[in-house]
Amino acid sequence: MTSTALSNVTLPAEKEVEAAVQGQRALAAFLAAGFETQRIQIFEEKNQAHRVELRQHLKHPPVGVDEFLETLLRQGLVQTSKSLATYRAIL
């Protein structure tokens, strides 16, 4: 039996392996869900940005329009809620 020395082989760090596994899981979940998402930023009254990820196509939305607008109000996004309320019919 012959053995070979692998002195110049570098294995990935534990954090790199963990990041790769998380990325693979996220990709698998995205592909399995079969929908596209869009990332947007919503700015509140104090001009602080909040990142939100939205589905681009909702055939069966998990919440109604009024409930969604109410959620925005509870989160302090008053201007966003008011602005979106004008488009209630197409949301």
HTML snippet that shows the backbone in 3Dmol.js (N, CA, C, O; Angstrom):
<script src="https://3Dmol.org/build/3Dmol-min.js"></script>
<div id="view" style="width:600px;height:400px;position:relative"></div>
<script>
const pdb = `
ATOM      1  N   MET A   1       0.836  -1.166   0.000  1.00  0.00           N
ATOM      2  CA  MET A   1       0.000   0.000   0.000  1.00  0.00           C
ATOM      3  C   MET A   1       0.886   1.235   0.000  1.00  0.00           C
ATOM      4  O   MET A   1       1.852   1.316   0.759  1.00  0.00           O
ATOM      5  N   THR A   2       0.553   2.192  -0.852  1.00  0.00           N
ATOM      6  CA  THR A   2       1.346   3.406  -0.979  1.00  0.00           C
ATOM      7  C   THR A   2       0.592   4.578  -0.369  1.00  0.00           C
ATOM      8  O   THR A   2      -0.610   4.728  -0.590  1.00  0.00           O
ATOM      9  N   SER A   3       1.287   5.404   0.394  1.00  0.00           N
ATOM     10  CA  SER A   3       0.656   6.597   0.960  1.00  0.00           C
ATOM     11  C   SER A   3       1.254   7.831   0.295  1.00  0.00           C
ATOM     12  O   SER A   3       2.425   7.844  -0.083  1.00  0.00           O
ATOM     13  N   THR A   4       0.420   8.879   0.156  1.00  0.00           N
ATOM     14  CA  THR A   4       0.858  10.109  -0.483  1.00  0.00           C
ATOM     15  C   THR A   4       0.725  11.258   0.498  1.00  0.00           C
ATOM     16  O   THR A   4      -0.297  11.398   1.170  1.00  0.00           O
ATOM     17  N   ALA A   5       1.758  12.075   0.577  1.00  0.00           N
ATOM     18  CA  ALA A   5       1.720  13.240   1.466  1.00  0.00           C
ATOM     19  C   ALA A   5       0.991  14.379   0.772  1.00  0.00           C
ATOM     20  O   ALA A   5       1.290  14.708  -0.376  1.00  0.00           O
ATOM     21  N   LEU A   6       0.043  14.975   1.464  1.00  0.00           N
ATOM     22  CA  LEU A   6      -0.728  16.081   0.928  1.00  0.00           C
ATOM     23  C   LEU A   6      -0.350  17.362   1.670  1.00  0.00           C
ATOM     24  O   LEU A   6      -1.186  17.963   2.345  1.00  0.00           O
ATOM     25  N   SER A   7       0.876  17.764   1.545  1.00  0.00           N
ATOM     26  CA  SER A   7       1.363  18.901   2.315  1.00  0.00           C
ATOM     27  C   SER A   7       0.856  20.244   1.798  1.00  0.00           C
ATOM     28  O   SER A   7       0.794  21.198   2.572  1.00  0.00           O
ATOM     29  N   ASN A   8       0.494  20.356   0.531  1.00  0.00           N
ATOM     30  CA  ASN A   8       0.064  21.648   0.005  1.00  0.00           C
ATOM     31  C   ASN A   8      -1.448  21.738  -0.193  1.00  0.00           C
ATOM     32  O   ASN A   8      -1.912  22.581  -0.961  1.00  0.00           O
ATOM     33  N   VAL A   9      -2.220  20.896   0.475  1.00  0.00           N
ATOM     34  CA  VAL A   9      -3.673  20.940   0.390  1.00  0.00           C
ATOM     35  C   VAL A   9      -4.198  21.814   1.525  1.00  0.00           C
ATOM     36  O   VAL A   9      -3.837  21.628   2.687  1.00  0.00           O
ATOM     37  N   THR A  10      -5.059  22.772   1.169  1.00  0.00           N
ATOM     38  CA  THR A  10      -5.651  23.654   2.167  1.00  0.00           C
ATOM     39  C   THR A  10      -7.151  23.410   2.205  1.00  0.00           C
ATOM     40  O   THR A  10      -7.840  23.551   1.195  1.00  0.00           O
ATOM     41  N   LEU A  11      -7.643  23.048   3.363  1.00  0.00           N
ATOM     42  CA  LEU A  11      -9.075  22.820   3.537  1.00  0.00           C
ATOM     43  C   LEU A  11      -9.748  24.128   3.923  1.00  0.00           C
ATOM     44  O   LEU A  11      -9.122  24.983   4.550  1.00  0.00           O
ATOM     45  N   PRO A  12     -11.022  24.297   3.556  1.00  0.00           N
ATOM     46  CA  PRO A  12     -11.719  25.539   3.901  1.00  0.00           C
ATOM     47  C   PRO A  12     -11.924  25.669   5.408  1.00  0.00           C
ATOM     48  O   PRO A  12     -12.032  24.677   6.128  1.00  0.00           O
ATOM     49  N   ALA A  13     -11.975  26.904   5.857  1.00  0.00           N
ATOM     50  CA  ALA A  13     -12.218  27.182   7.272  1.00  0.00           C
ATOM     51  C   ALA A  13     -13.656  26.804   7.613  1.00  0.00           C
ATOM     52  O   ALA A  13     -14.516  26.722   6.736  1.00  0.00           O
ATOM     53  N   GLU A  14     -13.899  26.580   8.890  1.00  0.00           N
ATOM     54  CA  GLU A  14     -15.240  26.164   9.341  1.00  0.00           C
ATOM     55  C   GLU A  14     -16.305  27.196   8.964  1.00  0.00           C
ATOM     56  O   GLU A  14     -17.411  26.824   8.573  1.00  0.00           O
ATOM     57  N   LYS A  15     -15.982  28.489   9.076  1.00  0.00           N
ATOM     58  CA  LYS A  15     -16.934  29.542   8.719  1.00  0.00           C
ATOM     59  C   LYS A  15     -17.257  29.510   7.227  1.00  0.00           C
ATOM     60  O   LYS A  15     -18.394  29.771   6.833  1.00  0.00           O
ATOM     61  N   GLU A  16     -16.270  29.194   6.402  1.00  0.00           N
ATOM     62  CA  GLU A  16     -16.502  29.114   4.960  1.00  0.00           C
ATOM     63  C   GLU A  16     -17.426  27.955   4.618  1.00  0.00           C
ATOM     64  O   GLU A  16     -18.294  28.074   3.754  1.00  0.00           O
ATOM     65  N   VAL A  17     -17.235  26.847   5.295  1.00  0.00           N
ATOM     66  CA  VAL A  17     -18.103  25.684   5.071  1.00  0.00           C
ATOM     67  C   VAL A  17     -19.525  26.014   5.502  1.00  0.00           C
ATOM     68  O   VAL A  17     -20.482  25.688   4.799  1.00  0.00           O
ATOM     69  N   GLU A  18     -19.664  26.657   6.649  1.00  0.00           N
ATOM     70  CA  GLU A  18     -20.994  27.033   7.154  1.00  0.00           C
ATOM     71  C   GLU A  18     -21.683  28.003   6.194  1.00  0.00           C
ATOM     72  O   GLU A  18     -22.875  27.858   5.923  1.00  0.00           O
ATOM     73  N   ALA A  19     -20.954  28.981   5.682  1.00  0.00           N
ATOM     74  CA  ALA A  19     -21.526  29.940   4.732  1.00  0.00           C
ATOM     75  C   ALA A  19     -21.963  29.235   3.447  1.00  0.00           C
ATOM     76  O   ALA A  19     -23.013  29.556   2.890  1.00  0.00           O
ATOM     77  N   ALA A  20     -21.171  28.288   2.981  1.00  0.00           N
ATOM     78  CA  ALA A  20     -21.525  27.555   1.774  1.00  0.00           C
ATOM     79  C   ALA A  20     -22.779  26.714   1.981  1.00  0.00           C
ATOM     80  O   ALA A  20     -23.632  26.649   1.096  1.00  0.00           O
ATOM     81  N   VAL A  21     -22.898  26.081   3.122  1.00  0.00           N
ATOM     82  CA  VAL A  21     -24.081  25.271   3.430  1.00  0.00           C
ATOM     83  C   VAL A  21     -25.320  26.156   3.514  1.00  0.00           C
ATOM     84  O   VAL A  21     -26.370  25.798   2.980  1.00  0.00           O
ATOM     85  N   GLN A  22     -25.213  27.305   4.177  1.00  0.00           N
ATOM     86  CA  GLN A  22     -26.353  28.217   4.280  1.00  0.00           C
ATOM     87  C   GLN A  22     -26.759  28.740   2.906  1.00  0.00           C
ATOM     88  O   GLN A  22     -27.947  28.839   2.602  1.00  0.00           O
ATOM     89  N   GLY A  23     -25.784  29.070   2.086  1.00  0.00           N
ATOM     90  CA  GLY A  23     -26.077  29.534   0.737  1.00  0.00           C
ATOM     91  C   GLY A  23     -26.757  28.469  -0.098  1.00  0.00           C
ATOM     92  O   GLY A  23     -27.679  28.759  -0.860  1.00  0.00           O
ATOM     93  N   GLN A  24     -26.304  27.242   0.048  1.00  0.00           N
ATOM     94  CA  GLN A  24     -26.899  26.123  -0.687  1.00  0.00           C
ATOM     95  C   GLN A  24     -28.341  25.902  -0.237  1.00  0.00           C
ATOM     96  O   GLN A  24     -29.218  25.650  -1.063  1.00  0.00           O
ATOM     97  N   ARG A  25     -28.586  25.993   1.059  1.00  0.00           N
ATOM     98  CA  ARG A  25     -29.951  25.825   1.578  1.00  0.00           C
ATOM     99  C   ARG A  25     -30.867  26.944   1.090  1.00  0.00           C
ATOM    100  O   ARG A  25     -32.011  26.695   0.711  1.00  0.00           O
ATOM    101  N   ALA A  26     -30.359  28.180   1.102  1.00  0.00           N
ATOM    102  CA  ALA A  26     -31.164  29.309   0.648  1.00  0.00           C
ATOM    103  C   ALA A  26     -31.508  29.166  -0.831  1.00  0.00           C
ATOM    104  O   ALA A  26     -32.637  29.436  -1.242  1.00  0.00           O
ATOM    105  N   LEU A  27     -30.537  28.746  -1.621  1.00  0.00           N
ATOM    106  CA  LEU A  27     -30.781  28.540  -3.045  1.00  0.00           C
ATOM    107  C   LEU A  27     -31.790  27.422  -3.267  1.00  0.00           C
ATOM    108  O   LEU A  27     -32.678  27.551  -4.110  1.00  0.00           O
ATOM    109  N   ALA A  28     -31.665  26.336  -2.528  1.00  0.00           N
ATOM    110  CA  ALA A  28     -32.603  25.219  -2.663  1.00  0.00           C
ATOM    111  C   ALA A  28     -34.017  25.650  -2.278  1.00  0.00           C
ATOM    112  O   ALA A  28     -34.983  25.272  -2.942  1.00  0.00           O
ATOM    113  N   ALA A  29     -34.143  26.433  -1.219  1.00  0.00           N
ATOM    114  CA  ALA A  29     -35.461  26.915  -0.793  1.00  0.00           C
ATOM    115  C   ALA A  29     -36.065  27.835  -1.841  1.00  0.00           C
ATOM    116  O   ALA A  29     -37.262  27.763  -2.120  1.00  0.00           O
ATOM    117  N   PHE A  30     -35.242  28.699  -2.420  1.00  0.00           N
ATOM    118  CA  PHE A  30     -35.725  29.608  -3.456  1.00  0.00           C
ATOM    119  C   PHE A  30     -36.201  28.837  -4.675  1.00  0.00           C
ATOM    120  O   PHE A  30     -37.274  29.115  -5.211  1.00  0.00           O
ATOM    121  N   LEU A  31     -35.410  27.873  -5.112  1.00  0.00           N
ATOM    122  CA  LEU A  31     -35.783  27.096  -6.297  1.00  0.00           C
ATOM    123  C   LEU A  31     -37.012  26.227  -6.035  1.00  0.00           C
ATOM    124  O   LEU A  31     -37.839  26.038  -6.927  1.00  0.00           O
ATOM    125  N   ALA A  32     -37.134  25.704  -4.828  1.00  0.00           N
ATOM    126  CA  ALA A  32     -38.276  24.853  -4.497  1.00  0.00           C
ATOM    127  C   ALA A  32     -39.564  25.666  -4.406  1.00  0.00           C
ATOM    128  O   ALA A  32     -40.638  25.165  -4.739  1.00  0.00           O
ATOM    129  N   ALA A  33     -39.463  26.915  -3.958  1.00  0.00           N
ATOM    130  CA  ALA A  33     -40.652  27.742  -3.796  1.00  0.00           C
ATOM    131  C   ALA A  33     -41.235  28.145  -5.137  1.00  0.00           C
ATOM    132  O   ALA A  33     -42.446  28.335  -5.247  1.00  0.00           O
ATOM    133  N   GLY A  34     -40.407  28.279  -6.152  1.00  0.00           N
ATOM    134  CA  GLY A  34     -40.889  28.574  -7.490  1.00  0.00           C
ATOM    135  C   GLY A  34     -41.454  29.968  -7.668  1.00  0.00           C
ATOM    136  O   GLY A  34     -42.335  30.157  -8.507  1.00  0.00           O
ATOM    137  N   PHE A  35     -40.985  30.955  -6.913  1.00  0.00           N
ATOM    138  CA  PHE A  35     -41.444  32.318  -7.116  1.00  0.00           C
ATOM    139  C   PHE A  35     -40.254  33.265  -7.070  1.00  0.00           C
ATOM    140  O   PHE A  35     -39.217  32.969  -6.476  1.00  0.00           O
ATOM    141  N   GLU A  36     -40.435  34.396  -7.705  1.00  0.00           N
ATOM    142  CA  GLU A  36     -39.388  35.399  -7.733  1.00  0.00           C
ATOM    143  C   GLU A  36     -39.640  36.424  -6.637  1.00  0.00           C
ATOM    144  O   GLU A  36     -40.783  36.731  -6.298  1.00  0.00           O
ATOM    145  N   THR A  37     -38.554  36.940  -6.097  1.00  0.00           N
ATOM    146  CA  THR A  37     -38.688  37.979  -5.082  1.00  0.00           C
ATOM    147  C   THR A  37     -37.974  39.236  -5.540  1.00  0.00           C
ATOM    148  O   THR A  37     -37.116  39.204  -6.422  1.00  0.00           O
ATOM    149  N   GLN A  38     -38.347  40.326  -4.926  1.00  0.00           N
ATOM    150  CA  GLN A  38     -37.730  41.610  -5.220  1.00  0.00           C
ATOM    151  C   GLN A  38     -37.366  42.243  -3.892  1.00  0.00           C
ATOM    152  O   GLN A  38     -38.183  42.271  -2.973  1.00  0.00           O
ATOM    153  N   ARG A  39     -36.157  42.747  -3.783  1.00  0.00           N
ATOM    154  CA  ARG A  39     -35.726  43.421  -2.566  1.00  0.00           C
ATOM    155  C   ARG A  39     -35.852  44.917  -2.770  1.00  0.00           C
ATOM    156  O   ARG A  39     -35.349  45.469  -3.749  1.00  0.00           O
ATOM    157  N   ILE A  40     -36.527  45.566  -1.837  1.00  0.00           N
ATOM    158  CA  ILE A  40     -36.712  47.012  -1.913  1.00  0.00           C
ATOM    159  C   ILE A  40     -36.354  47.631  -0.573  1.00  0.00           C
ATOM    160  O   ILE A  40     -36.230  46.934   0.434  1.00  0.00           O
ATOM    161  N   GLN A  41     -36.190  48.940  -0.574  1.00  0.00           N
ATOM    162  CA  GLN A  41     -35.983  49.674   0.664  1.00  0.00           C
ATOM    163  C   GLN A  41     -37.162  50.610   0.857  1.00  0.00           C
ATOM    164  O   GLN A  41     -37.586  51.297  -0.073  1.00  0.00           O
ATOM    165  N   ILE A  42     -37.684  50.627   2.069  1.00  0.00           N
ATOM    166  CA  ILE A  42     -38.765  51.531   2.437  1.00  0.00           C
ATOM    167  C   ILE A  42     -38.191  52.497   3.464  1.00  0.00           C
ATOM    168  O   ILE A  42     -37.538  52.089   4.424  1.00  0.00           O
ATOM    169  N   PHE A  43     -38.446  53.790   3.245  1.00  0.00           N
ATOM    170  CA  PHE A  43     -37.931  54.805   4.144  1.00  0.00           C
ATOM    171  C   PHE A  43     -39.051  55.309   5.052  1.00  0.00           C
ATOM    172  O   PHE A  43     -40.142  55.637   4.586  1.00  0.00           O
ATOM    173  N   GLU A  44     -38.768  55.367   6.342  1.00  0.00           N
ATOM    174  CA  GLU A  44     -39.760  55.829   7.307  1.00  0.00           C
ATOM    175  C   GLU A  44     -39.672  57.335   7.457  1.00  0.00           C
ATOM    176  O   GLU A  44     -38.882  57.986   6.773  1.00  0.00           O
ATOM    177  N   GLU A  45     -40.484  57.894   8.354  1.00  0.00           N
ATOM    178  CA  GLU A  45     -40.545  59.341   8.558  1.00  0.00           C
ATOM    179  C   GLU A  45     -39.188  59.952   8.890  1.00  0.00           C
ATOM    180  O   GLU A  45     -38.895  61.072   8.472  1.00  0.00           O
ATOM    181  N   LYS A  46     -38.369  59.235   9.630  1.00  0.00           N
ATOM    182  CA  LYS A  46     -37.055  59.745  10.038  1.00  0.00           C
ATOM    183  C   LYS A  46     -35.992  59.461   8.980  1.00  0.00           C
ATOM    184  O   LYS A  46     -34.797  59.596   9.244  1.00  0.00           O
ATOM    185  N   ASN A  47     -36.426  59.067   7.786  1.00  0.00           N
ATOM    186  CA  ASN A  47     -35.564  58.770   6.647  1.00  0.00           C
ATOM    187  C   ASN A  47     -34.640  57.574   6.914  1.00  0.00           C
ATOM    188  O   ASN A  47     -33.562  57.481   6.328  1.00  0.00           O
ATOM    189  N   GLN A  48     -35.052  56.686   7.776  1.00  0.00           N
ATOM    190  CA  GLN A  48     -34.296  55.471   8.047  1.00  0.00           C
ATOM    191  C   GLN A  48     -34.796  54.378   7.104  1.00  0.00           C
ATOM    192  O   GLN A  48     -36.000  54.158   6.978  1.00  0.00           O
ATOM    193  N   ALA A  49     -33.871  53.705   6.452  1.00  0.00           N
ATOM    194  CA  ALA A  49     -34.233  52.695   5.456  1.00  0.00           C
ATOM    195  C   ALA A  49     -34.505  51.346   6.114  1.00  0.00           C
ATOM    196  O   ALA A  49     -33.835  50.957   7.071  1.00  0.00           O
ATOM    197  N   HIS A  50     -35.497  50.648   5.585  1.00  0.00           N
ATOM    198  CA  HIS A  50     -35.809  49.282   6.008  1.00  0.00           C
ATOM    199  C   HIS A  50     -35.813  48.420   4.754  1.00  0.00           C
ATOM    200  O   HIS A  50     -36.507  48.731   3.786  1.00  0.00           O
ATOM    201  N   ARG A  51     -35.046  47.346   4.767  1.00  0.00           N
ATOM    202  CA  ARG A  51     -35.029  46.442   3.623  1.00  0.00           C
ATOM    203  C   ARG A  51     -36.159  45.438   3.749  1.00  0.00           C
ATOM    204  O   ARG A  51     -36.396  44.868   4.814  1.00  0.00           O
ATOM    205  N   VAL A  52     -36.855  45.235   2.632  1.00  0.00           N
ATOM    206  CA  VAL A  52     -37.992  44.325   2.598  1.00  0.00           C
ATOM    207  C   VAL A  52     -37.857  43.442   1.369  1.00  0.00           C
ATOM    208  O   VAL A  52     -37.484  43.915   0.295  1.00  0.00           O
ATOM    209  N   GLU A  53     -38.155  42.179   1.526  1.00  0.00           N
ATOM    210  CA  GLU A  53     -38.152  41.265   0.394  1.00  0.00           C
ATOM    211  C   GLU A  53     -39.597  40.884   0.083  1.00  0.00           C
ATOM    212  O   GLU A  53     -40.307  40.357   0.940  1.00  0.00           O
ATOM    213  N   LEU A  54     -40.022  41.151  -1.135  1.00  0.00           N
ATOM    214  CA  LEU A  54     -41.397  40.918  -1.540  1.00  0.00           C
ATOM    215  C   LEU A  54     -41.462  39.917  -2.681  1.00  0.00           C
ATOM    216  O   LEU A  54     -40.577  39.874  -3.536  1.00  0.00           O
ATOM    217  N   ARG A  55     -42.505  39.125  -2.686  1.00  0.00           N
ATOM    218  CA  ARG A  55     -42.764  38.274  -3.840  1.00  0.00           C
ATOM    219  C   ARG A  55     -43.231  39.155  -4.984  1.00  0.00           C
ATOM    220  O   ARG A  55     -43.969  40.118  -4.772  1.00  0.00           O
ATOM    221  N   GLN A  56     -42.803  38.828  -6.193  1.00  0.00           N
ATOM    222  CA  GLN A  56     -43.249  39.622  -7.330  1.00  0.00           C
ATOM    223  C   GLN A  56     -44.627  39.195  -7.807  1.00  0.00           C
ATOM    224  O   GLN A  56     -45.357  39.992  -8.397  1.00  0.00           O
ATOM    225  N   HIS A  57     -44.979  37.962  -7.559  1.00  0.00           N
ATOM    226  CA  HIS A  57     -46.276  37.461  -7.999  1.00  0.00           C
ATOM    227  C   HIS A  57     -46.944  36.755  -6.832  1.00  0.00           C
ATOM    228  O   HIS A  57     -46.397  35.789  -6.300  1.00  0.00           O
ATOM    229  N   LEU A  58     -48.109  37.219  -6.429  1.00  0.00           N
ATOM    230  CA  LEU A  58     -48.847  36.584  -5.343  1.00  0.00           C
ATOM    231  C   LEU A  58     -50.198  36.111  -5.859  1.00  0.00           C
ATOM    232  O   LEU A  58     -51.121  36.905  -6.037  1.00  0.00           O
ATOM    233  N   LYS A  59     -50.300  34.819  -6.095  1.00  0.00           N
ATOM    234  CA  LYS A  59     -51.586  34.266  -6.505  1.00  0.00           C
ATOM    235  C   LYS A  59     -52.499  34.106  -5.298  1.00  0.00           C
ATOM    236  O   LYS A  59     -53.709  34.318  -5.386  1.00  0.00           O
ATOM    237  N   HIS A  60     -51.908  33.730  -4.178  1.00  0.00           N
ATOM    238  CA  HIS A  60     -52.662  33.536  -2.939  1.00  0.00           C
ATOM    239  C   HIS A  60     -51.925  34.260  -1.817  1.00  0.00           C
ATOM    240  O   HIS A  60     -51.190  33.632  -1.054  1.00  0.00           O
ATOM    241  N   PRO A  61     -52.114  35.586  -1.706  1.00  0.00           N
ATOM    242  CA  PRO A  61     -51.374  36.330  -0.688  1.00  0.00           C
ATOM    243  C   PRO A  61     -51.730  35.863   0.718  1.00  0.00           C
ATOM    244  O   PRO A  61     -52.887  35.538   0.984  1.00  0.00           O
ATOM    245  N   PRO A  62     -50.759  35.826   1.616  1.00  0.00           N
ATOM    246  CA  PRO A  62     -51.002  35.362   2.983  1.00  0.00           C
ATOM    247  C   PRO A  62     -51.828  36.340   3.814  1.00  0.00           C
ATOM    248  O   PRO A  62     -52.449  35.938   4.798  1.00  0.00           O
ATOM    249  N   VAL A  63     -51.846  37.627   3.431  1.00  0.00           N
ATOM    250  CA  VAL A  63     -52.643  38.627   4.145  1.00  0.00           C
ATOM    251  C   VAL A  63     -53.371  39.505   3.130  1.00  0.00           C
ATOM    252  O   VAL A  63     -52.953  39.620   1.978  1.00  0.00           O
ATOM    253  N   GLY A  64     -54.444  40.110   3.567  1.00  0.00           N
ATOM    254  CA  GLY A  64     -55.181  41.024   2.707  1.00  0.00           C
ATOM    255  C   GLY A  64     -54.510  42.384   2.645  1.00  0.00           C
ATOM    256  O   GLY A  64     -53.595  42.675   3.416  1.00  0.00           O
ATOM    257  N   VAL A  65     -54.971  43.206   1.727  1.00  0.00           N
ATOM    258  CA  VAL A  65     -54.388  44.532   1.536  1.00  0.00           C
ATOM    259  C   VAL A  65     -54.532  45.379   2.793  1.00  0.00           C
ATOM    260  O   VAL A  65     -53.568  46.003   3.235  1.00  0.00           O
ATOM    261  N   ASP A  66     -55.721  45.404   3.366  1.00  0.00           N
ATOM    262  CA  ASP A  66     -55.946  46.211   4.573  1.00  0.00           C
ATOM    263  C   ASP A  66     -55.069  45.761   5.733  1.00  0.00           C
ATOM    264  O   ASP A  66     -54.524  46.581   6.472  1.00  0.00           O
ATOM    265  N   GLU A  67     -54.942  44.460   5.881  1.00  0.00           N
ATOM    266  CA  GLU A  67     -54.094  43.928   6.956  1.00  0.00           C
ATOM    267  C   GLU A  67     -52.628  44.291   6.717  1.00  0.00           C
ATOM    268  O   GLU A  67     -51.904  44.614   7.658  1.00  0.00           O
ATOM    269  N   PHE A  68     -52.197  44.238   5.464  1.00  0.00           N
ATOM    270  CA  PHE A  68     -50.822  44.609   5.121  1.00  0.00           C
ATOM    271  C   PHE A  68     -50.567  46.088   5.438  1.00  0.00           C
ATOM    272  O   PHE A  68     -49.548  46.433   6.036  1.00  0.00           O
ATOM    273  N   LEU A  69     -51.493  46.951   5.036  1.00  0.00           N
ATOM    274  CA  LEU A  69     -51.339  48.385   5.302  1.00  0.00           C
ATOM    275  C   LEU A  69     -51.343  48.668   6.802  1.00  0.00           C
ATOM    276  O   LEU A  69     -50.600  49.525   7.281  1.00  0.00           O
ATOM    277  N   GLU A  70     -52.176  47.949   7.533  1.00  0.00           N
ATOM    278  CA  GLU A  70     -52.216  48.093   8.992  1.00  0.00           C
ATOM    279  C   GLU A  70     -50.891  47.651   9.623  1.00  0.00           C
ATOM    280  O   GLU A  70     -50.424  48.263  10.583  1.00  0.00           O
ATOM    281  N   THR A  71     -50.297  46.607   9.090  1.00  0.00           N
ATOM    282  CA  THR A  71     -48.996  46.141   9.581  1.00  0.00           C
ATOM    283  C   THR A  71     -47.931  47.207   9.364  1.00  0.00           C
ATOM    284  O   THR A  71     -47.099  47.443  10.239  1.00  0.00           O
ATOM    285  N   LEU A  72     -47.955  47.853   8.200  1.00  0.00           N
ATOM    286  CA  LEU A  72     -47.007  48.930   7.940  1.00  0.00           C
ATOM    287  C   LEU A  72     -47.179  50.065   8.944  1.00  0.00           C
ATOM    288  O   LEU A  72     -46.197  50.629   9.425  1.00  0.00           O
ATOM    289  N   LEU A  73     -48.425  50.395   9.257  1.00  0.00           N
ATOM    290  CA  LEU A  73     -48.685  51.440  10.255  1.00  0.00           C
ATOM    291  C   LEU A  73     -48.114  51.062  11.615  1.00  0.00           C
ATOM    292  O   LEU A  73     -47.478  51.884  12.274  1.00  0.00           O
ATOM    293  N   ARG A  74     -48.338  49.818  12.037  1.00  0.00           N
ATOM    294  CA  ARG A  74     -47.832  49.355  13.332  1.00  0.00           C
ATOM    295  C   ARG A  74     -46.307  49.386  13.381  1.00  0.00           C
ATOM    296  O   ARG A  74     -45.721  49.553  14.450  1.00  0.00           O
ATOM    297  N   GLN A  75     -45.667  49.226  12.223  1.00  0.00           N
ATOM    298  CA  GLN A  75     -44.202  49.240  12.162  1.00  0.00           C
ATOM    299  C   GLN A  75     -43.645  50.663  12.060  1.00  0.00           C
ATOM    300  O   GLN A  75     -42.432  50.858  11.978  1.00  0.00           O
ATOM    301  N   GLY A  76     -44.546  51.657  12.067  1.00  0.00           N
ATOM    302  CA  GLY A  76     -44.110  53.036  12.022  1.00  0.00           C
ATOM    303  C   GLY A  76     -43.892  53.579  10.619  1.00  0.00           C
ATOM    304  O   GLY A  76     -43.334  54.664  10.459  1.00  0.00           O
ATOM    305  N   LEU A  77     -44.320  52.850   9.611  1.00  0.00           N
ATOM    306  CA  LEU A  77     -44.156  53.276   8.224  1.00  0.00           C
ATOM    307  C   LEU A  77     -45.431  53.963   7.740  1.00  0.00           C
ATOM    308  O   LEU A  77     -46.108  53.489   6.828  1.00  0.00           O
ATOM    309  N   VAL A  78     -45.736  55.083   8.371  1.00  0.00           N
ATOM    310  CA  VAL A  78     -46.991  55.792   8.140  1.00  0.00           C
ATOM    311  C   VAL A  78     -47.082  56.310   6.712  1.00  0.00           C
ATOM    312  O   VAL A  78     -48.091  56.091   6.042  1.00  0.00           O
ATOM    313  N   GLN A  79     -46.043  56.992   6.235  1.00  0.00           N
ATOM    314  CA  GLN A  79     -46.072  57.546   4.886  1.00  0.00           C
ATOM    315  C   GLN A  79     -46.186  56.447   3.833  1.00  0.00           C
ATOM    316  O   GLN A  79     -46.903  56.602   2.845  1.00  0.00           O
ATOM    317  N   THR A  80     -45.486  55.350   4.042  1.00  0.00           N
ATOM    318  CA  THR A  80     -45.547  54.237   3.098  1.00  0.00           C
ATOM    319  C   THR A  80     -46.956  53.672   3.039  1.00  0.00           C
ATOM    320  O   THR A  80     -47.483  53.407   1.958  1.00  0.00           O
ATOM    321  N   SER A  81     -47.563  53.488   4.200  1.00  0.00           N
ATOM    322  CA  SER A  81     -48.914  52.964   4.250  1.00  0.00           C
ATOM    323  C   SER A  81     -49.896  53.883   3.541  1.00  0.00           C
ATOM    324  O   SER A  81     -50.751  53.422   2.784  1.00  0.00           O
ATOM    325  N   LYS A  82     -49.775  55.183   3.785  1.00  0.00           N
ATOM    326  CA  LYS A  82     -50.665  56.154   3.136  1.00  0.00           C
ATOM    327  C   LYS A  82     -50.458  56.169   1.626  1.00  0.00           C
ATOM    328  O   LYS A  82     -51.420  56.238   0.861  1.00  0.00           O
ATOM    329  N   SER A  83     -49.200  56.105   1.203  1.00  0.00           N
ATOM    330  CA  SER A  83     -48.910  56.119  -0.227  1.00  0.00           C
ATOM    331  C   SER A  83     -49.448  54.876  -0.912  1.00  0.00           C
ATOM    332  O   SER A  83     -50.018  54.964  -1.999  1.00  0.00           O
ATOM    333  N   LEU A  84     -49.274  53.727  -0.292  1.00  0.00           N
ATOM    334  CA  LEU A  84     -49.752  52.479  -0.882  1.00  0.00           C
ATOM    335  C   LEU A  84     -51.274  52.384  -0.861  1.00  0.00           C
ATOM    336  O   LEU A  84     -51.868  51.737  -1.724  1.00  0.00           O
ATOM    337  N   ALA A  85     -51.902  53.020   0.113  1.00  0.00           N
ATOM    338  CA  ALA A  85     -53.356  52.960   0.211  1.00  0.00           C
ATOM    339  C   ALA A  85     -54.024  53.537  -1.034  1.00  0.00           C
ATOM    340  O   ALA A  85     -55.131  53.130  -1.386  1.00  0.00           O
ATOM    341  N   THR A  86     -53.370  54.472  -1.696  1.00  0.00           N
ATOM    342  CA  THR A  86     -53.939  55.043  -2.918  1.00  0.00           C
ATOM    343  C   THR A  86     -53.966  54.016  -4.055  1.00  0.00           C
ATOM    344  O   THR A  86     -54.705  54.176  -5.027  1.00  0.00           O
ATOM    345  N   TYR A  87     -53.159  52.965  -3.925  1.00  0.00           N
ATOM    346  CA  TYR A  87     -53.110  51.904  -4.946  1.00  0.00           C
ATOM    347  C   TYR A  87     -53.797  50.624  -4.468  1.00  0.00           C
ATOM    348  O   TYR A  87     -53.539  49.543  -4.996  1.00  0.00           O
ATOM    349  N   ARG A  88     -54.662  50.748  -3.481  1.00  0.00           N
ATOM    350  CA  ARG A  88     -55.344  49.602  -2.861  1.00  0.00           C
ATOM    351  C   ARG A  88     -55.967  48.669  -3.890  1.00  0.00           C
ATOM    352  O   ARG A  88     -55.913  47.450  -3.726  1.00  0.00           O
ATOM    353  N   ALA A  89     -56.553  49.214  -4.935  1.00  0.00           N
ATOM    354  CA  ALA A  89     -57.260  48.406  -5.934  1.00  0.00           C
ATOM    355  C   ALA A  89     -56.349  47.460  -6.710  1.00  0.00           C
ATOM    356  O   ALA A  89     -56.794  46.402  -7.156  1.00  0.00           O
ATOM    357  N   ILE A  90     -55.085  47.827  -6.876  1.00  0.00           N
ATOM    358  CA  ILE A  90     -54.183  46.959  -7.653  1.00  0.00           C
ATOM    359  C   ILE A  90     -53.257  46.139  -6.762  1.00  0.00           C
ATOM    360  O   ILE A  90     -52.512  45.291  -7.255  1.00  0.00           O
ATOM    361  N   LEU A  91     -53.298  46.383  -5.469  1.00  0.00           N
ATOM    362  CA  LEU A  91     -52.493  45.579  -4.560  1.00  0.00           C
ATOM    363  C   LEU A  91     -53.235  44.306  -4.322  1.00  0.00           C
ATOM    364  O   LEU A  91     -52.763  43.445  -3.580  1.00  0.00           O
TER     365      LEU A  91
END
`;
const viewer = $3Dmol.createViewer("view");
viewer.addModel(pdb, "pdb");
viewer.setStyle({}, {cartoon: {color: "spectrum"}});
viewer.zoomTo();
viewer.render();
</script>
